[in-house]
Amino acid sequence: MSSMNHVFLMGNLTRDPATRTTPGGMAVAELGLAVSDNYKGKDGELVKQTCFADVVVWGKQAEHCTEYLKKGSSVMVEGKLQYDSWQTEKGEKRSRLRVKANRVQFLGRPGKTGEAEETTTIEPGF
């Protein structure tokens, strides 16, 4: 049986990118993404549902995200799901599911009044 792990998400950042550098010198950015979905409920009323996702971005992409994105920025993320598990100093088990970005596309960056929004694609730099 074959499988596929590919994710496309489009939404807005919930916080400014948090960036760090690995001991090997590679940049890593953590993004919080809010993805909204609207649908009609059983009663016919419009229901707005928001899903929050954690995204990790590596290398030059991480540097570009840190430089150009901020809380509220619109982005499209293409990547795959990544499951991380670890143990705290107190011995408690922790885990999380997040998106490892292969590509981050900036969907709009506020310009000066009267300017059109820009769309920029940042390709993997590793």
Secondary structure, DSSP 4 states (H G I P E B T S, - for coil): ------EEEEEEESSPPEEEE-TTS-EEEEEEEEEEEEEE-TTS-EEEEEEEEEEEEEHHHHHHHHHH--TT-EEEEEEEEEEEEEE-TTS-EEEEEEEEEEEEEEEE---STTPPPP-EEE----
